[in-house]
Amino acid sequence: MPPLNSAMDLYKQLKKINCRECREPTCLAFAAAVFRGDKRIEDCPHVEKSLLDQFHCAQPRQTTLELELDQGLEPLRKQIASVDFPSSVERLEATLSQGKLTIKSLGKDFTVDEKGIVTSDCHVHSWVKIPLVSYVVHCAGKPLTGKWISLRDLPSGPSRYALFNSKCEELLRRVADAKKELFEFMIHIFNGKRTADEFASDISIVLYPLPKLPILICYWQQEDGLDSTLKVFFDSTAEDNLPMDAIHTMCTGLAIMFDRIAFTHSPGST
C-alpha cells in the first residue's frame, strides 16, 4: 500500500462511494477533513482495517489541528505571566484560589494557572485552551450589551466570515438537519438556555463558552422548498473581550465537537 502523505493519498484508498455517513459530502472532502484534523479516519464506517493500521502508524508524523493549536498557545503563555490574577477576577467573572483562576466554559469549571496551563475534570481540548488563555490575557471586561450581531458585523469579522460560515455555521447546520433532537440535547448538556425565538428562528439558544462571550445559535428548519439555515450571533462587545482568532478557534472547535457527538450517539442516548 502506498504511503499516506496527503489527503489525495488517503482518498485513493477509500471506497469512493460518497455515502455521507461520515457527515462529509464526498469521500474527497472526508479525506481532506482527516488531514486537517477535523475528522478521524474511524469516522468512515467503510474503511478497511489495513488502512486504519497504516494511517495510525503515519499519524504521529503529521501536523494535526490539535498540534497546530498547541503551538499557538506558546505566545499566549508568555503573555499571561504579566497578568495580575487577583485584580483580574472581576474583569473575567472568574474566581481565584491558590493562585489559579477558575472560569466557567459551557457550564463547566476550567482552571488557568500563571503559566497558562489549563486543567479541568473533563478533557481539555486545544480549541478550549487557546480561547481560555487568550481570554485571561486580552479580555477588557466590557459589560454585555444584549445586542446580537453576526460575526461579519464585528470589527474584524468581514474578512473572516466566509471561513467561519463554512467551518462553524454550516457544520452545525448539518448536525441540526440530521439529528435535531440530539442537537437540542447537546445544547442543554452544555448549559444552553432557550430564548424567545430570536430573529423568528425555529430554535434559538444561548451558550456561554466564556462568561463575557455568549453566543446565540439560531436555526431555521427546511420549509416550503427552502433550505435550512443556521446562524451564530455574538454580543456586540465580543471582540472587546476576546480577539477574533480566538473567537474563530472557539466556535469552530465547538462545531467539530458537536458533529463528533452527533456521529457517535443516537438521539435517544441520554
C-alpha positions as CSV (number, residue, x, y, z in Angstrom):
1,M,0.0,0.0,0.0
2,P,1.5,3.4,-0.9
3,P,2.3,5.9,1.9
4,L,-0.4,8.3,3.2
5,N,1.3,11.7,2.9
6,S,-1.6,13.7,1.7
7,A,-5.4,13.9,1.6
8,M,-5.3,12.6,-2.0
9,D,-3.2,9.6,-0.9
10,L,-5.9,8.8,1.6
11,Y,-8.8,9.4,-0.9
12,K,-7.3,6.9,-3.3
13,Q,-7.6,4.2,-0.7
14,L,-11.2,5.0,0.2
15,K,-14.3,3.3,-1.3
16,K,-15.3,6.5,-3.1
17,I,-19.0,5.8,-2.7
18,N,-19.8,9.2,-1.2
19,C,-22.3,7.7,1.3
20,R,-22.1,10.7,3.6
21,E,-22.2,8.6,6.7
22,C,-19.0,10.4,7.8
23,R,-21.1,13.6,7.6
24,E,-19.0,15.0,4.7
25,P,-20.5,15.5,1.2
26,T,-17.9,13.3,-0.6
27,C,-15.1,10.9,0.2
28,L,-12.6,13.5,-1.1
29,A,-14.0,16.1,1.4
30,F,-13.7,13.5,4.1
31,A,-10.0,12.8,3.3
32,A,-9.3,16.5,3.4
33,A,-11.0,16.8,6.7
34,V,-9.0,14.0,8.2
35,F,-5.7,15.7,7.2
36,R,-6.9,19.0,8.6
37,G,-7.6,17.2,11.9
38,D,-11.4,17.9,11.6
39,K,-12.3,14.3,11.3
40,R,-10.9,10.9,12.5
41,I,-10.3,8.2,9.9
42,E,-12.5,6.0,12.1
43,D,-15.4,8.3,11.2
44,C,-15.6,6.4,7.9
45,P,-17.6,3.2,8.5
46,H,-16.3,1.6,5.4
47,V,-12.6,2.0,5.9
48,E,-10.6,-1.3,5.9
49,K,-8.6,-2.3,8.9
50,S,-5.3,-2.4,7.0
51,L,-5.8,1.3,6.1
52,L,-6.6,2.1,9.7
53,D,-3.4,0.5,10.8
54,Q,-1.3,2.2,8.2
55,F,-2.8,5.6,8.9
56,H,-2.3,5.4,12.6
57,C,1.3,4.4,12.1
58,A,1.8,7.5,10.0
59,Q,-0.3,9.8,12.2
60,P,2.4,10.9,14.7
61,R,4.4,12.4,11.8
62,Q,1.5,14.6,10.6
63,T,0.7,18.1,11.7
64,T,-2.8,17.8,13.1
65,L,-5.2,20.6,14.1
66,E,-4.5,19.8,17.8
67,L,-0.8,20.1,17.3
68,E,-1.1,23.4,15.4
69,L,-3.3,24.8,18.2
70,D,-0.9,23.7,20.9
71,Q,1.9,25.6,19.1
72,G,-0.3,28.7,19.0
73,L,-0.5,28.5,22.8
74,E,3.1,29.3,23.4
75,P,2.9,33.1,22.7
76,L,-0.1,33.4,25.0
77,R,1.6,31.5,27.8
78,K,4.4,34.0,27.7
79,Q,1.9,36.9,27.8
80,I,0.0,35.5,30.7
81,A,3.0,35.9,33.0
82,S,2.3,39.7,33.1
83,V,-1.4,39.3,34.1
84,D,-2.2,40.2,37.7
85,F,-4.6,37.4,38.7
86,P,-6.2,39.0,41.8
87,S,-7.1,42.2,40.0
88,S,-8.5,40.2,37.0
89,V,-11.2,38.3,38.9
90,E,-14.0,40.9,38.3
91,R,-12.8,41.6,34.7
92,L,-13.1,37.9,33.8
93,E,-16.0,36.9,36.0
94,A,-13.7,34.3,37.5
95,T,-12.8,33.0,40.9
96,L,-9.3,32.8,42.4
97,S,-8.0,30.0,44.6
98,Q,-4.4,29.1,45.4
99,G,-3.1,31.5,42.7
100,K,-5.2,29.9,39.9
101,L,-8.2,31.4,38.1
102,T,-11.3,29.3,37.6
103,I,-13.5,30.2,34.7
104,K,-16.8,28.8,33.6
105,S,-17.0,27.4,30.0
106,L,-20.2,25.8,28.8
107,G,-21.2,25.3,32.4
108,K,-18.0,23.5,33.4
109,D,-15.1,24.8,35.5
110,F,-11.7,25.3,33.9
111,T,-8.6,26.4,35.9
112,V,-5.8,28.5,34.4
113,D,-2.6,29.0,36.3
114,E,0.1,31.7,35.9
115,K,1.9,29.6,33.3
116,G,-1.2,29.3,31.1
117,I,-1.8,25.7,31.9
118,V,-5.4,24.8,31.6
119,T,-7.0,22.0,33.7
120,S,-10.4,20.6,34.3
121,D,-12.3,17.5,35.4
122,C,-13.2,16.9,31.8
123,H,-10.9,16.5,28.8
124,V,-9.3,19.8,27.8
125,H,-9.2,20.2,24.0
126,S,-6.8,22.6,22.4
127,W,-9.7,24.6,21.0
128,V,-10.7,25.3,24.6
129,K,-7.2,26.1,25.8
130,I,-6.5,28.9,23.4
131,P,-9.7,30.9,24.0
132,L,-9.4,30.5,27.7
133,V,-5.8,31.7,27.9
134,S,-6.5,34.4,25.4
135,Y,-9.5,35.5,27.4
136,V,-7.3,35.8,30.6
137,V,-4.7,37.9,28.6
138,H,-7.0,40.1,26.4
139,C,-10.5,40.4,27.9
140,A,-11.3,44.0,28.5
141,G,-14.2,43.1,30.8
142,K,-16.7,45.1,28.8
143,P,-20.3,44.6,30.1
144,L,-22.6,42.8,27.7
145,T,-25.0,44.9,25.7
146,G,-27.5,42.3,24.8
147,K,-27.3,43.4,21.2
148,W,-26.8,40.3,19.0
149,I,-24.8,40.7,15.7
150,S,-23.3,38.4,13.1
151,L,-19.6,37.7,13.1
152,R,-19.4,39.6,9.9
153,D,-20.6,42.7,11.8
154,L,-17.8,42.6,14.3
155,P,-14.8,44.9,13.6
156,S,-12.6,42.1,12.3
157,G,-15.4,39.9,11.0
158,P,-15.8,40.7,7.3
159,S,-12.6,39.1,6.2
160,R,-13.2,36.0,8.4
161,Y,-16.8,35.4,7.8
162,A,-16.6,33.1,4.8
163,L,-14.3,30.7,6.6
164,F,-16.4,30.9,9.8
165,N,-19.6,30.2,7.9
166,S,-18.1,27.0,6.3
167,K,-16.3,25.7,9.4
168,C,-18.8,26.6,12.1
169,E,-22.3,27.6,10.9
170,E,-22.6,25.1,8.0
171,L,-21.2,22.2,10.1
172,L,-23.7,23.0,12.9
173,R,-26.5,23.3,10.4
174,R,-25.7,19.7,9.1
175,V,-25.8,18.5,12.7
176,A,-29.2,20.1,13.3
177,D,-30.6,18.8,9.9
178,A,-29.5,15.2,10.6
179,K,-30.3,14.9,14.3
180,K,-32.4,17.8,15.5
181,E,-33.3,16.2,18.8
182,L,-29.7,15.4,19.6
183,F,-28.7,18.9,18.6
184,E,-31.0,20.4,21.2
185,F,-29.9,17.8,23.8
186,M,-26.2,18.7,23.2
187,I,-27.0,22.4,23.7
188,H,-28.7,21.7,27.0
189,I,-26.0,19.5,28.5
190,F,-23.6,22.4,27.9
191,N,-25.8,24.7,29.9
192,G,-27.5,26.3,27.0
193,K,-30.6,28.4,27.5
194,R,-33.6,28.7,25.2
195,T,-34.6,32.2,24.2
196,A,-37.8,33.6,22.8
197,D,-37.5,32.9,19.1
198,E,-34.8,35.4,18.4
199,F,-34.9,36.5,14.7
200,A,-38.0,34.4,14.3
201,S,-36.0,31.2,14.3
202,D,-37.3,27.7,15.0
203,I,-34.6,27.0,17.5
204,S,-32.9,29.9,19.5
205,I,-30.4,29.0,22.2
206,V,-27.7,30.9,24.1
207,L,-24.4,29.3,25.1
208,Y,-21.7,30.7,27.3
209,P,-18.3,29.4,26.1
210,L,-16.8,32.2,28.3
211,P,-18.5,34.4,30.9
212,K,-18.2,37.5,28.8
213,L,-18.6,35.8,25.4
214,P,-22.0,34.4,24.9
215,I,-23.1,33.1,21.5
216,L,-26.7,32.8,20.2
217,I,-27.4,29.9,17.9
218,C,-30.5,30.3,15.6
219,Y,-31.8,27.5,13.4
220,W,-34.4,27.7,10.8
221,Q,-35.8,24.4,9.6
222,Q,-36.3,23.5,5.9
223,E,-39.7,24.7,4.8
224,D,-41.6,25.2,1.5
225,G,-38.7,24.2,-0.6
226,L,-36.2,26.5,1.1
227,D,-33.1,25.0,2.6
228,S,-32.5,25.1,6.4
229,T,-30.3,27.8,7.8
230,L,-28.2,28.1,10.9
231,K,-26.5,31.3,12.1
232,V,-24.3,32.1,15.1
233,F,-24.6,35.6,16.7
234,F,-22.4,37.4,19.2
235,D,-22.9,40.2,21.7
236,S,-21.6,43.4,20.2
237,T,-18.8,43.5,22.8
238,A,-17.4,40.2,21.6
239,E,-14.1,41.5,20.1
240,D,-13.5,43.7,23.2
241,N,-13.5,40.6,25.3
242,L,-11.8,38.1,23.0
243,P,-9.6,38.5,19.9
244,M,-11.1,37.3,16.6
245,D,-8.6,34.5,16.1
246,A,-9.7,33.0,19.5
247,I,-13.4,33.6,18.7
248,H,-12.9,31.6,15.5
249,T,-11.0,28.8,17.2
250,M,-13.6,28.5,19.9
251,C,-16.6,28.4,17.7
252,T,-15.1,26.0,15.0
253,G,-13.9,23.7,17.8
254,L,-17.4,23.7,19.3
255,A,-18.9,22.8,16.0
256,I,-16.5,19.9,15.5
257,M,-17.2,18.6,18.9
258,F,-21.0,18.7,18.3
259,D,-20.5,17.0,15.0
260,R,-18.5,14.2,16.6
261,I,-21.1,13.7,19.4
262,A,-23.8,13.6,16.8
263,F,-21.9,11.0,14.8
264,T,-21.3,8.6,17.7
265,H,-24.6,9.0,19.6
266,S,-28.2,8.4,18.7
267,P,-30.9,11.0,19.6
268,G,-32.2,8.9,22.4
269,S,-28.9,8.2,24.1
270,T,-29.4,10.5,27.1
